[in-house]
Amino acid sequence: MSTGLPFESSYRHGFARIAACTVPVSIADPATNAESVLAEARRCHEDGVAVALFPELGLSGYSIEDLVLQDPVLDAVERAVEHLVEASVDLLPMLVVGAPLRHRSRLYNCAVVIHRGELLGVAPKSAIPTYREFYERRWYAPGDDQAGQDIRVGSLYAPFGPDLLFEALDVDGLVVHAEVCEDFWVPIPPSAEAALAGATVLLNLSGSPITIARADDRGLLAASQSLRCLAAYAYAAGGTGESTNDVSWDGQTMIYEGGRLLATTERFPDGPRRSVADVDLDRLRQDRLRQGTFDDNRRTHADRVNAFRTVHFRVDPPARDIGLRRELDRFPFVPDDPARLAQDCYEAFNIQVSGLEQRLTAIGQPRPVIGVSGGLDSTHALLVVARAMDRLGCPRSDILAYTMPGFATSDHTRNNAVELAQAIGATIETIDIRPAATEILSGIGHPAANGEKVYDVTFENVQAGVRTDFLFRLANHRNGIVIGTSDLSELALGWATYGVGDHMSHYSVNTGVPKTLIQHLIRWVISAREGVDERTIDVLQSVLDTEISPELVPAGEDGKVQSTQDTIGPYALHDFTLFHVLRFGMRPSKIAFLAAQAWRDPDVGAWPAGFPEDERYTYDLETIARWLRVFLRRYFGFAQFKRSALPNGPKVTPAGSLSPRGDWRAPSDGNARAWLAELDAALPETVTSA
């Protein structure tokens, strides 16, 4: 994190802008090729790019064959490198270009690293292919034995070897390593050892002529290497201008991060192209901190990994708003791609179903006992229970569903609960909890027992407690287990009454599912016809259209019902924060920055499939900060004591669970001061503190 930069700068929040460029090449004409590189480098400079990658042998052309052994060509390459170094003085990006260079008595296929008037280093290609269409050992020596060397390039002198890392002193976490084409087609690429040594941005300068399906193979390798190395992987291949004597070229460029494609360009371009993406260095660092086996692997290969040399440089990143060049999900738990969303819903639903199925089988198949309110959570839980019973071969009538109207239960939600249970085929009963709740209120001397409109937390929790007491006693009485309905978002916020209500059950099927995903799971059940008929679908749609409410406090004089999101904030923002806190441990200031980027314009970026256009809302930074503070106070300040006593339930999302036996273990008597202080110190003065 670069705290000297303004809040609006992406570089302040742990991002570094990377470009993978392909430019037309002129065969055996290094002077012309250097100018093509410079023209693209200047465009990258204007774009705020920190590292600009170019193709293999881009200064000479990859396909020049025996011409590469001609001194006029090699002399011109050295002059081109000198020219690039001189011309880079006022350019922001580190330039990584391909060139054939002489060293001692051999020729090497090299990645040349240049920045602000300095030749930082030269990395030779380690794996030299001589099979099928490749014939490189005719010209080039393998560079894998050149660790610890130095090289002279014209009048310049620099470190030389595959053991070079380039670390930025003013962009935390930006550590660059370059390998060349074939290097990442071998079982143990140089970049793997570089990542273990600390490299976070792995570069591949590639020639790679194109054949059918080779582009897919390159993408698979880049994705795999970025995922396995917990790194970014940028790839740039040669294209227009290379000789087509016997092969052709497609100019593929791409940038991956942790297995995810951030940017790519059209193939077979008619001019220069570049993939540009903001790599999240914080995320990579956090992943490495969390995945201890990553550094354990370094220890296994310590002799080679510890031998890497580090060259330092300063980026001097732009102190302005340059936007954010990466796709950013408004709903990080809900993929925008319809096919991916359907796959996620299929997996989530079946994780829940199989978890419950195993639990029921293990304890003698008791009857599921569930309270249904007509809200999203209990509706989805009932769908999970129904499918589990189908898979167990048990009649759905063995599902014991109860609707328990209280002082503020609406006819609409109660009718939805009854209709749904009947449509599912469960046994449904209604238990009016008001007499029991009134008796308790009277016993403790609460004024609401005498009709006074005192709707405090005691009034609310008495109702939650009575419902839970009924459910547990009914389970005892009818050989059942209570199925919990509380979701991941409620557990994060502590939005549950301790020991009763949504907090407690014998087994909780929704505990790993965030609120923003549940509505899409229900929609998926509808579209997939997952054990539902037309009658059930009609009720499910009515549930989806209903305001989220605990229905514990009677409607006001204006008729407005109690709204959960009016009280604790929008689940869209809370789930956004939860994902980035739980999965990546992000700073609150970075979460606020990302949320502002994601939510500031409803017409920018994708929305999940089926999201109504008239409900595509926005949030400004001040609103985001206000509700972020609420989340931080609740999540870190006091809600942990509820999470420390959670019943069993399956983990569902890769972001994690909040079970004290799983992903999240924290003291129940913590506080939120450090998180709140970090946020307030970073926010612009125009954003008021609450």
C-alpha positions as CSV (number, residue, x, y, z in Angstrom):
1,M,0.0,0.0,0.0
2,S,1.4,3.4,-1.0
3,T,-0.1,5.7,1.6
4,G,1.4,8.8,0.0
5,L,-1.0,8.5,-2.9
6,P,-4.5,9.9,-2.9
7,F,-7.5,7.7,-2.1
8,E,-8.6,7.8,-5.7
9,S,-5.4,6.1,-7.0
10,S,-5.5,2.4,-7.6
11,Y,-1.8,2.2,-6.8
12,R,-2.6,3.3,-3.3
13,H,-4.8,0.2,-2.8
14,G,-2.3,-2.5,-3.7
15,F,-2.8,-2.6,-7.5
16,A,-0.2,-2.4,-10.2
17,R,-1.1,-1.9,-13.9
18,I,0.4,-4.4,-16.2
19,A,0.3,-4.5,-20.0
20,A,1.0,-7.4,-22.4
21,C,1.7,-5.9,-25.8
22,T,2.2,-7.2,-29.3
23,V,3.4,-4.9,-32.1
24,P,4.1,-5.4,-35.8
25,V,7.7,-6.5,-36.3
26,S,10.1,-5.8,-39.1
27,I,12.3,-8.7,-39.9
28,A,16.0,-8.1,-39.1
29,D,15.3,-4.3,-38.6
30,P,16.0,-3.6,-34.9
31,A,15.9,0.2,-35.3
32,T,12.3,0.1,-36.7
33,N,11.3,-2.4,-34.1
34,A,12.6,-0.3,-31.3
35,E,10.5,2.6,-32.5
36,S,7.4,0.4,-32.6
37,V,8.2,-0.6,-29.0
38,L,8.6,3.0,-28.0
39,A,5.4,4.1,-29.6
40,E,3.5,1.5,-27.6
41,A,5.5,2.2,-24.5
42,R,4.4,5.9,-24.7
43,R,0.8,4.8,-24.9
44,C,1.3,2.6,-21.8
45,H,2.9,5.6,-20.1
46,E,-0.2,7.7,-20.7
47,D,-2.3,4.8,-19.4
48,G,-0.5,4.6,-16.1
49,V,1.2,1.2,-16.8
50,A,3.9,0.1,-14.4
51,V,5.2,-2.9,-16.4
52,A,4.9,-3.3,-20.2
53,L,5.7,-6.7,-21.7
54,F,6.6,-7.3,-25.4
55,P,7.1,-10.5,-27.5
56,E,10.1,-12.8,-27.8
57,L,12.9,-11.5,-29.9
58,G,10.8,-8.5,-30.7
59,L,13.8,-6.3,-31.6
60,S,15.0,-8.6,-34.3
61,G,12.0,-10.7,-35.2
62,Y,11.6,-14.3,-34.0
63,S,11.5,-15.8,-37.5
64,I,14.8,-14.5,-39.0
65,E,16.5,-17.9,-38.7
66,D,20.2,-17.8,-39.8
67,L,20.1,-14.0,-40.2
68,V,20.3,-13.8,-36.4
69,L,24.0,-14.9,-36.7
70,Q,24.9,-11.9,-38.8
71,D,26.9,-9.3,-37.0
72,P,25.1,-6.3,-38.7
73,V,21.9,-7.6,-37.1
74,L,23.4,-8.2,-33.7
75,D,25.1,-4.9,-33.7
76,A,21.8,-3.2,-34.6
77,V,20.1,-5.0,-31.8
78,E,22.6,-3.6,-29.3
79,R,22.1,-0.1,-30.6
80,A,18.3,-0.6,-30.4
81,V,18.7,-1.6,-26.7
82,E,20.8,1.5,-26.1
83,H,18.2,3.6,-27.8
84,L,15.4,2.2,-25.7
85,V,17.3,2.8,-22.5
86,E,18.0,6.4,-23.5
87,A,14.4,7.0,-24.6
88,S,12.9,5.4,-21.5
89,V,14.2,8.2,-19.1
90,D,10.8,9.9,-18.8
91,L,8.6,6.9,-19.3
92,L,6.6,5.3,-16.4
93,P,6.6,1.6,-17.5
94,M,9.3,-0.9,-17.0
95,L,9.9,-2.2,-20.5
96,V,10.5,-5.9,-21.0
97,V,11.5,-6.6,-24.6
98,G,12.9,-9.6,-26.5
99,A,16.3,-9.5,-28.1
100,P,19.1,-11.9,-29.3
101,L,22.3,-11.0,-27.4
102,R,25.9,-12.1,-27.5
103,H,27.5,-13.3,-24.3
104,R,31.0,-14.8,-24.3
105,S,31.0,-17.3,-27.1
106,R,27.3,-17.9,-27.4
107,L,24.1,-16.2,-28.5
108,Y,21.1,-16.1,-26.0
109,N,17.4,-15.5,-26.6
110,C,16.8,-12.8,-23.9
111,A,14.3,-10.8,-22.0
112,V,15.8,-7.3,-21.7
113,V,14.5,-5.2,-18.7
114,I,14.7,-1.5,-19.1
115,H,13.4,1.3,-16.8
116,R,13.8,5.1,-16.7
117,G,17.1,5.2,-18.5
118,E,18.7,2.1,-17.0
119,L,19.3,-1.4,-18.2
120,L,18.1,-3.2,-15.1
121,G,18.9,-6.7,-16.2
122,V,18.8,-9.4,-18.9
123,A,17.2,-12.8,-18.4
124,P,18.1,-15.5,-21.0
125,K,15.7,-18.2,-22.1
126,S,16.3,-21.5,-20.2
127,A,14.5,-24.1,-22.3
128,I,15.5,-24.1,-26.0
129,P,13.1,-26.1,-28.2
130,T,14.4,-28.2,-31.1
131,Y,11.4,-30.3,-32.0
132,R,8.6,-30.2,-34.6
133,E,8.7,-26.8,-36.2
134,F,11.3,-25.4,-33.7
135,Y,15.0,-25.3,-34.4
136,E,16.3,-22.9,-31.8
137,R,19.4,-24.8,-30.7
138,R,20.9,-24.1,-34.1
139,W,21.3,-20.5,-32.9
140,Y,20.8,-20.1,-29.2
141,A,22.3,-21.5,-26.0
142,P,20.2,-22.5,-23.0
143,G,20.5,-19.9,-20.3
144,D,19.7,-22.1,-17.3
145,D,23.3,-22.3,-16.4
146,Q,23.9,-18.5,-16.4
147,A,22.8,-17.7,-12.9
148,G,25.0,-15.1,-11.2
149,Q,26.4,-13.6,-14.4
150,D,26.7,-10.1,-15.8
151,I,26.4,-9.0,-19.5
152,R,27.6,-6.1,-21.6
153,V,25.2,-4.8,-24.2
154,G,26.9,-2.2,-26.3
155,S,28.0,0.4,-23.8
156,L,25.7,-0.9,-21.1
157,Y,26.4,-3.4,-18.4
158,A,23.8,-5.3,-16.4
159,P,23.1,-8.5,-14.3
160,F,22.5,-11.5,-16.5
161,G,20.8,-14.8,-15.7
162,P,17.4,-16.6,-15.2
163,D,17.8,-15.8,-11.4
164,L,16.8,-12.1,-11.6
165,L,13.9,-10.5,-9.7
166,F,13.0,-6.9,-10.2
167,E,11.4,-5.4,-7.1
168,A,9.7,-2.0,-6.9
169,L,10.6,0.0,-3.8
170,D,7.5,2.3,-4.0
171,V,4.8,-0.2,-5.0
172,D,4.5,-2.8,-2.2
173,G,4.5,-6.4,-3.5
174,L,5.5,-5.6,-7.1
175,V,8.3,-8.2,-7.8
176,V,8.8,-9.1,-11.5
177,H,10.3,-12.1,-13.2
178,A,10.7,-12.8,-16.9
179,E,10.9,-16.1,-18.7
180,V,10.8,-16.7,-22.4
181,C,8.2,-18.8,-24.3
182,E,9.2,-22.5,-24.0
183,D,10.2,-21.9,-20.4
184,F,6.6,-22.3,-19.3
185,W,6.0,-25.5,-21.3
186,V,8.4,-27.5,-19.2
187,P,7.4,-29.3,-16.0
188,I,9.3,-26.9,-13.7
189,P,9.3,-23.5,-15.3
190,P,11.8,-20.8,-14.1
191,S,8.8,-18.8,-13.0
192,A,7.9,-21.4,-10.4
193,E,11.2,-21.0,-8.6
194,A,10.9,-17.2,-9.1
195,A,7.5,-17.2,-7.4
196,L,8.8,-19.1,-4.5
197,A,11.6,-16.5,-4.3
198,G,9.0,-13.8,-4.1
199,A,8.0,-12.8,-7.6
200,T,4.4,-11.8,-7.9
201,V,4.2,-10.7,-11.5
202,L,5.5,-13.4,-13.9
203,L,6.1,-12.4,-17.5
204,N,6.4,-14.5,-20.7
205,L,7.9,-13.1,-23.8
206,S,6.7,-15.5,-26.6
207,G,7.2,-16.1,-30.3
208,S,5.0,-19.2,-30.5
209,P,3.7,-19.7,-34.0
210,I,0.0,-20.6,-34.0
211,T,-1.6,-23.9,-34.9
212,I,-5.1,-25.1,-34.2
213,A,-5.9,-25.2,-30.4
214,R,-2.4,-23.9,-29.4
215,A,-4.0,-20.7,-28.1
216,D,-6.1,-22.8,-25.7
217,D,-3.0,-24.6,-24.5
218,R,-1.2,-21.3,-23.8
219,G,-4.2,-20.1,-21.9
220,L,-4.3,-23.3,-19.8
221,L,-0.6,-23.0,-19.0
222,A,-0.9,-19.3,-18.0
223,A,-4.0,-19.9,-15.9
224,S,-2.4,-22.9,-14.2
225,Q,0.9,-21.2,-13.5
226,S,-0.8,-18.1,-12.1
227,L,-3.0,-20.3,-9.8
228,R,-0.2,-22.6,-8.7
229,C,2.3,-19.8,-8.1
230,L,-0.3,-17.5,-6.5
231,A,0.8,-14.8,-8.9
232,A,-0.1,-12.8,-12.0
233,Y,1.0,-14.2,-15.3
234,A,1.3,-12.0,-18.4
235,Y,1.9,-13.4,-21.8
236,A,2.7,-11.6,-25.1
237,A,3.2,-13.4,-28.4
238,G,4.6,-12.3,-31.7
239,G,2.2,-11.5,-34.6
240,T,2.1,-9.2,-37.6
241,G,5.3,-9.1,-39.6
242,E,6.9,-12.4,-38.6
243,S,7.8,-14.6,-41.6
244,T,5.2,-17.0,-42.8
245,N,7.6,-19.3,-44.7
246,D,6.2,-22.4,-42.9
247,V,4.2,-21.1,-40.0
248,S,1.8,-18.3,-39.0
249,W,1.4,-16.0,-36.0
250,D,-1.6,-14.8,-34.0
251,G,-0.2,-12.1,-31.6
252,Q,-2.0,-13.5,-28.5
253,T,-1.8,-11.5,-25.3
254,M,-3.3,-12.2,-21.9
255,I,-3.0,-11.5,-18.2
256,Y,-4.0,-14.0,-15.6
257,E,-4.2,-13.6,-11.8
258,G,-4.6,-16.6,-9.5
259,G,-6.1,-18.7,-12.3
260,R,-8.5,-15.9,-13.4
261,L,-8.3,-14.2,-16.8
262,L,-8.1,-10.5,-16.3
263,A,-7.5,-9.3,-19.8
264,T,-6.9,-10.5,-23.3
265,T,-6.9,-9.2,-26.9
266,E,-8.2,-10.3,-30.3
267,R,-5.9,-12.6,-32.1
268,F,-4.5,-12.1,-35.6
269,P,-4.5,-8.3,-35.2
270,D,-3.9,-5.8,-37.9
271,G,-1.7,-3.6,-35.7
272,P,-0.5,-3.1,-32.2
273,R,-2.6,-4.5,-29.4
274,R,-2.2,-4.7,-25.6
275,S,-3.9,-6.4,-22.7
276,V,-4.0,-4.1,-19.8
277,A,-5.1,-5.1,-16.2
278,D,-4.6,-3.9,-12.7
279,V,-3.1,-6.8,-10.8
280,D,-4.1,-7.1,-7.1
281,L,-0.8,-7.4,-5.4
282,D,-2.5,-7.4,-1.9
283,R,-4.6,-10.4,-2.9
284,L,-1.5,-12.4,-4.0
285,R,0.3,-11.5,-0.8
286,Q,-2.6,-12.5,1.3
287,D,-3.0,-15.8,-0.5
288,R,0.6,-16.6,0.1
289,L,0.2,-15.7,3.8
290,R,-2.8,-18.0,4.2
291,Q,-1.5,-20.9,2.2
292,G,1.4,-22.0,4.3
293,T,2.3,-24.8,2.0
294,F,3.5,-22.2,-0.6
295,D,6.4,-21.2,1.5
296,D,7.0,-24.7,2.7
297,N,7.6,-25.6,-1.0
298,R,10.3,-22.8,-1.0
299,R,12.0,-24.6,1.9
300,T,12.1,-27.8,-0.2
301,H,13.8,-26.0,-3.0
302,A,15.8,-23.6,-0.9
303,D,19.2,-24.1,-2.6
304,R,18.0,-22.8,-5.9
305,V,15.3,-20.4,-4.7
306,N,17.6,-18.6,-2.2
307,A,20.1,-18.0,-5.0
308,F,17.9,-15.4,-6.8
309,R,19.3,-11.9,-7.1
310,T,17.1,-8.8,-6.6
311,V,17.3,-5.7,-8.7
312,H,15.5,-2.7,-7.2
313,F,13.7,0.1,-9.1
314,R,11.2,2.9,-8.4
315,V,8.0,3.1,-10.3
316,D,6.9,6.6,-9.1
317,P,3.2,5.7,-9.8
318,P,0.8,8.3,-10.9
319,A,-0.9,10.2,-8.1
320,R,-4.2,10.6,-9.8
321,D,-7.4,8.7,-10.5
322,I,-6.6,6.3,-13.4
323,G,-9.6,4.1,-12.8
324,L,-9.5,0.4,-12.2
325,R,-8.7,-1.9,-15.2
326,R,-10.2,-5.2,-14.1
327,E,-13.7,-6.7,-13.9
328,L,-15.2,-6.1,-10.5
329,D,-18.2,-7.9,-9.3
330,R,-20.9,-5.9,-7.5
331,F,-21.9,-9.2,-6.0
332,P,-18.7,-11.2,-5.4
333,F,-20.7,-14.2,-4.2
334,V,-22.8,-14.2,-7.4
335,P,-21.1,-14.6,-10.7
336,D,-22.2,-12.3,-13.6
337,D,-21.8,-15.1,-16.2
338,P,-25.1,-17.0,-16.4
339,A,-23.4,-20.4,-17.0
340,R,-21.0,-19.9,-14.1
341,L,-23.9,-18.8,-11.9
342,A,-25.9,-21.8,-12.8
343,Q,-22.9,-24.0,-12.0
344,D,-22.4,-22.3,-8.7
345,C,-26.0,-22.7,-7.7
346,Y,-26.0,-26.4,-8.7
347,E,-22.9,-27.0,-6.5
348,A,-24.1,-24.9,-3.6
349,F,-27.6,-26.5,-3.5
350,N,-26.1,-30.0,-3.7
351,I,-23.5,-29.2,-1.0
352,Q,-26.3,-28.3,1.3
353,V,-28.5,-31.3,0.3
354,S,-25.7,-33.8,0.6
355,G,-24.6,-32.3,4.0
356,L,-28.1,-32.7,5.4
357,E,-28.5,-36.1,3.8
358,Q,-25.3,-37.4,5.5
359,R,-26.4,-35.9,8.9
360,L,-29.8,-37.5,8.8
361,T,-28.4,-40.9,7.7
362,A,-25.8,-40.8,10.5
363,I,-28.3,-40.3,13.3
364,G,-31.0,-42.7,12.2
365,Q,-33.0,-40.5,9.8
366,P,-35.1,-38.5,12.2
367,R,-37.8,-36.2,10.8
368,P,-36.7,-32.7,9.9
369,V,-38.4,-30.0,12.0
370,I,-38.3,-26.5,10.4
371,G,-39.8,-23.2,11.2
372,V,-41.0,-21.5,8.0
373,S,-41.7,-17.7,7.9
374,G,-42.3,-17.1,4.2
375,G,-38.9,-15.3,4.0
376,L,-35.9,-16.2,1.8
377,D,-33.8,-18.2,4.3
378,S,-36.5,-20.6,5.6
379,T,-37.9,-21.0,2.0
380,H,-34.5,-22.1,0.7
381,A,-33.9,-24.3,3.7
382,L,-37.2,-26.0,3.1
383,L,-36.2,-26.6,-0.5
384,V,-33.0,-28.2,0.6
385,V,-34.8,-30.4,3.1
386,A,-37.3,-31.6,0.5
387,R,-34.5,-32.6,-1.9
388,A,-32.6,-34.4,0.8
389,M,-35.7,-36.4,1.7
390,D,-36.2,-37.3,-2.0
391,R,-32.6,-38.6,-2.1
392,L,-33.1,-40.6,1.0
393,G,-36.2,-42.1,-0.3
394,C,-38.3,-40.7,2.5
395,P,-41.8,-39.2,2.1
396,R,-41.9,-35.4,2.1
397,S,-44.8,-35.7,4.5
398,D,-42.2,-36.6,7.2
399,I,-41.0,-33.0,7.0
400,L,-42.5,-31.2,10.0
401,A,-42.9,-27.6,9.0
402,Y,-44.3,-25.0,11.4
403,T,-45.4,-21.4,10.9
404,M,-45.5,-19.5,14.1
405,P,-47.1,-16.1,13.7
406,G,-46.1,-13.5,16.3
407,F,-47.1,-9.9,17.1
408,A,-46.0,-8.5,13.6
409,T,-46.4,-11.5,11.3
410,S,-48.2,-10.4,8.1
411,D,-50.8,-12.5,6.4
412,H,-48.8,-12.3,3.2
413,T,-45.7,-14.0,4.6
414,R,-47.7,-16.5,6.7
415,N,-49.7,-17.5,3.7
416,N,-46.6,-17.9,1.6
417,A,-45.1,-20.2,4.3
418,V,-48.3,-22.3,4.4
419,E,-48.7,-22.4,0.7
420,L,-45.0,-23.3,0.2
421,A,-45.1,-26.1,2.7
422,Q,-48.2,-27.6,1.2
423,A,-46.9,-27.3,-2.3
424,I,-43.6,-29.0,-1.3
425,G,-45.7,-31.8,0.3
426,A,-44.5,-31.2,3.9
427,T,-46.7,-31.6,7.0
428,I,-47.6,-28.0,8.0
429,E,-49.0,-26.8,11.3
430,T,-49.6,-23.3,12.7
431,I,-48.7,-22.4,16.2
432,D,-49.7,-19.0,17.5
433,I,-46.8,-17.9,19.7
434,R,-48.5,-14.7,21.0
435,P,-50.0,-16.3,24.1
436,A,-46.7,-17.8,25.2
437,A,-44.8,-14.7,24.4
438,T,-47.3,-12.5,26.3
439,E,-47.1,-14.8,29.3
440,I,-43.3,-14.4,29.4
441,L,-43.5,-10.6,28.9
442,S,-46.0,-10.5,31.7
443,G,-43.8,-12.7,33.9
444,I,-40.9,-10.3,33.6
445,G,-43.0,-7.2,34.0
446,H,-42.5,-5.9,30.4
447,P,-45.0,-3.1,29.5
448,A,-45.8,-4.7,26.2
449,A,-47.7,-7.3,28.1
450,N,-50.2,-4.6,29.1
451,G,-50.6,-3.3,25.5
452,E,-48.0,-0.5,25.7
453,K,-46.1,0.0,22.4
454,V,-42.7,-0.7,23.8
455,Y,-41.0,-2.6,21.0
456,D,-37.5,-3.0,22.3
457,V,-35.0,-5.8,22.0
458,T,-36.7,-7.8,24.8
459,F,-40.0,-7.6,22.9
460,E,-38.3,-9.0,19.8
461,N,-36.2,-11.6,21.4
462,V,-39.1,-13.1,23.4
463,Q,-40.7,-14.0,20.1
464,A,-37.5,-15.5,18.7
465,G,-37.0,-17.5,21.9
466,V,-40.5,-18.9,22.0
467,R,-40.3,-20.0,18.4
468,T,-37.1,-21.9,19.1
469,D,-38.4,-23.4,22.3
470,F,-41.4,-24.8,20.4
471,L,-39.2,-26.2,17.6
472,F,-36.8,-28.0,20.0
473,R,-39.6,-29.4,22.1
474,L,-41.5,-30.5,19.0
475,A,-38.3,-32.3,17.8
476,N,-38.0,-34.1,21.1
477,H,-41.7,-35.0,21.0
478,R,-41.8,-36.2,17.4
479,N,-38.4,-37.8,16.9
480,G,-37.0,-35.0,14.8
481,I,-34.1,-32.6,14.5
482,V,-34.4,-28.8,14.1
483,I,-33.1,-27.6,10.8
484,G,-31.5,-24.1,11.1
485,T,-32.2,-21.4,8.5
486,S,-29.7,-18.6,9.3
487,D,-27.4,-17.5,6.5
488,L,-23.7,-16.5,6.3
489,S,-24.6,-12.8,6.0
490,E,-26.6,-12.8,9.2
491,L,-23.9,-14.6,11.0
492,A,-21.3,-12.1,9.9
493,L,-23.4,-9.2,11.2
494,G,-24.6,-11.0,14.4
495,W,-28.2,-10.5,13.2
496,A,-29.6,-13.3,15.3
497,T,-30.7,-13.7,18.8
498,Y,-28.1,-15.6,20.8
499,G,-29.0,-19.2,21.6
500,V,-32.5,-19.1,20.0
501,G,-34.1,-17.9,16.8
502,D,-32.0,-18.1,13.6
503,H,-28.9,-18.7,15.7
504,M,-29.5,-22.1,17.1
505,S,-30.6,-25.5,15.6
506,H,-29.5,-29.1,15.5
507,Y,-28.1,-28.7,12.0
508,S,-27.9,-25.5,9.9
509,V,-28.1,-25.9,6.1
510,N,-27.8,-22.2,5.2
511,T,-24.8,-21.4,7.4
512,G,-22.4,-21.2,4.4
513,V,-24.7,-19.3,2.0
514,P,-24.6,-15.5,1.8
515,K,-27.9,-13.6,1.6
516,T,-27.2,-12.2,-1.9
517,L,-26.8,-15.7,-3.3
518,I,-29.9,-17.2,-1.7
519,Q,-32.3,-15.5,-4.0
520,H,-30.3,-16.8,-7.0
521,L,-30.4,-20.3,-5.5
522,I,-34.1,-20.1,-5.3
523,R,-34.3,-18.9,-8.9
524,W,-32.0,-21.7,-10.0
525,V,-34.3,-24.2,-8.2
526,I,-37.2,-22.7,-10.3
527,S,-35.3,-22.8,-13.6
528,A,-33.8,-26.2,-13.1
529,R,-37.1,-27.6,-11.8
530,E,-35.2,-29.1,-8.9
531,G,-38.0,-31.1,-7.3
532,V,-40.6,-28.3,-7.7
533,D,-43.9,-28.1,-9.6
534,E,-45.8,-25.1,-11.0
535,R,-47.7,-24.5,-7.8
536,T,-44.4,-24.4,-5.8
537,I,-42.9,-22.0,-8.4
538,D,-45.7,-19.5,-8.0
539,V,-45.1,-19.4,-4.2
540,L,-41.4,-19.1,-4.6
541,Q,-41.8,-16.1,-6.9
542,S,-44.0,-14.4,-4.3
543,V,-41.3,-15.0,-1.6
544,L,-38.6,-13.5,-3.9
545,D,-40.8,-10.4,-4.3
546,T,-41.2,-9.8,-0.5
547,E,-39.2,-7.2,1.5
548,I,-36.6,-8.8,3.9
549,S,-38.0,-8.3,7.4
550,P,-37.7,-10.1,10.8
551,E,-41.4,-9.2,11.3
552,L,-41.0,-8.8,15.1
553,V,-42.2,-5.2,15.4
554,P,-45.7,-4.2,14.3
555,A,-46.0,-1.8,11.3
556,G,-45.9,1.9,12.1
557,E,-48.8,4.3,11.6
558,D,-47.7,4.8,8.0
559,G,-48.1,1.1,7.4
560,K,-44.4,0.6,6.8
561,V,-43.1,-2.8,8.0
562,Q,-39.9,-3.4,9.8
563,S,-37.1,-3.6,7.3
564,T,-33.8,-5.5,8.1
565,Q,-31.8,-3.5,5.5
566,D,-33.1,-0.1,6.8
567,T,-31.7,-1.1,10.2
568,I,-28.4,-2.7,9.5
569,G,-27.8,-1.7,5.9
570,P,-27.9,-3.2,2.4
571,Y,-27.0,-6.8,2.2
572,A,-25.4,-6.0,-1.2
573,L,-22.8,-3.8,0.5
574,H,-22.4,-6.1,3.5
575,D,-21.8,-9.1,1.4
576,F,-19.3,-7.2,-0.7
577,T,-17.4,-6.4,2.5
578,L,-17.8,-9.9,3.9
579,F,-16.3,-11.5,0.8
580,H,-13.2,-9.3,0.8
581,V,-12.7,-9.5,4.6
582,L,-13.2,-13.2,4.9
583,R,-11.4,-14.3,1.7
584,F,-8.6,-11.8,1.4
585,G,-8.3,-9.9,4.7
586,M,-8.5,-6.6,2.9
587,R,-8.1,-3.2,4.5
588,P,-11.4,-1.4,4.9
589,S,-10.0,1.5,2.8
590,K,-9.4,-0.8,-0.1
591,I,-12.9,-2.3,0.3
592,A,-14.4,1.2,0.2
593,F,-12.4,2.0,-2.9
594,L,-13.5,-1.2,-4.6
595,A,-17.1,-0.8,-3.6
596,A,-17.1,2.8,-5.0
597,Q,-15.7,1.5,-8.3
598,A,-18.3,-1.3,-8.4
599,W,-21.4,0.6,-7.4
600,R,-20.9,4.2,-8.8
601,D,-22.5,3.6,-12.2
602,P,-25.3,1.1,-12.9
603,D,-24.6,1.1,-16.6
604,V,-20.9,0.1,-16.2
605,G,-20.1,-3.6,-15.7
606,A,-22.2,-6.7,-15.7
607,W,-25.1,-7.6,-13.4
608,P,-26.1,-11.2,-12.4
609,A,-28.5,-12.9,-14.8
610,G,-32.1,-12.1,-14.0
611,F,-31.4,-9.0,-12.0
612,P,-34.3,-6.6,-12.7
613,E,-33.2,-3.5,-14.6
614,D,-35.4,-1.2,-12.6
615,E,-33.6,-2.3,-9.4
616,R,-30.1,-1.6,-10.5
617,Y,-29.2,0.8,-7.8
618,T,-26.0,2.8,-7.0
619,Y,-24.1,3.8,-3.8
620,D,-21.8,6.8,-3.4
621,L,-18.6,6.7,-1.3
622,E,-20.2,8.3,1.7
623,T,-23.0,5.8,1.8
624,I,-20.5,2.9,1.3
625,A,-18.3,4.3,4.2
626,R,-21.3,4.6,6.5
627,W,-22.5,1.0,6.2
628,L,-18.9,-0.2,6.1
629,R,-18.4,1.2,9.6
630,V,-21.6,-0.6,10.7
631,F,-20.2,-3.9,9.3
632,L,-16.8,-3.4,11.0
633,R,-18.3,-2.6,14.4
634,R,-20.6,-5.6,14.2
635,Y,-18.3,-8.1,12.6
636,F,-15.1,-7.3,14.6
637,G,-16.6,-5.6,17.6
638,F,-19.2,-7.9,19.1
639,A,-20.7,-10.6,16.9
640,Q,-18.0,-13.2,17.3
641,F,-19.5,-14.6,20.5
642,K,-22.5,-15.7,18.5
643,R,-20.3,-17.3,15.8
644,S,-18.3,-19.1,18.4
645,A,-21.3,-21.2,19.4
646,L,-22.6,-22.1,15.9
647,P,-24.3,-25.4,15.2
648,N,-22.9,-27.7,12.5
649,G,-23.4,-26.8,8.9
650,P,-21.5,-27.2,5.6
651,K,-19.1,-24.7,4.1
652,V,-20.4,-23.7,0.7
653,T,-18.4,-20.8,-0.9
654,P,-14.6,-20.7,-1.5
655,A,-14.6,-17.3,0.3
656,G,-14.9,-19.3,3.5
657,S,-17.3,-20.1,6.4
658,L,-17.7,-18.5,9.8
659,S,-17.6,-21.7,11.8
660,P,-15.2,-21.6,14.7
661,R,-14.2,-25.1,13.6
662,G,-13.5,-24.0,10.0
663,D,-12.2,-20.9,8.2
664,W,-12.8,-18.2,10.9
665,R,-11.5,-18.4,14.4
666,A,-11.4,-15.2,16.4
667,P,-11.8,-14.0,20.0
668,S,-15.3,-13.3,21.2
669,D,-14.1,-10.2,23.1
670,G,-12.3,-8.4,20.3
671,N,-12.9,-4.9,19.1
672,A,-13.0,-3.0,15.7
673,R,-10.8,0.0,16.6
674,A,-7.9,-0.9,14.2
675,W,-10.2,-1.4,11.2
676,L,-12.2,1.8,11.9
677,A,-9.0,3.8,12.3
678,E,-7.6,2.5,9.1
679,L,-10.7,3.4,7.2
680,D,-11.1,6.9,8.6
681,A,-7.4,7.7,8.1
682,A,-7.7,6.8,4.4
683,L,-11.0,8.3,3.3
684,P,-11.0,11.7,1.6
685,E,-11.9,14.7,3.9
686,T,-15.1,15.1,1.9
687,V,-16.5,11.9,3.2
688,T,-17.8,12.5,6.7
689,S,-17.1,10.3,9.6
690,A,-20.0,8.7,11.5
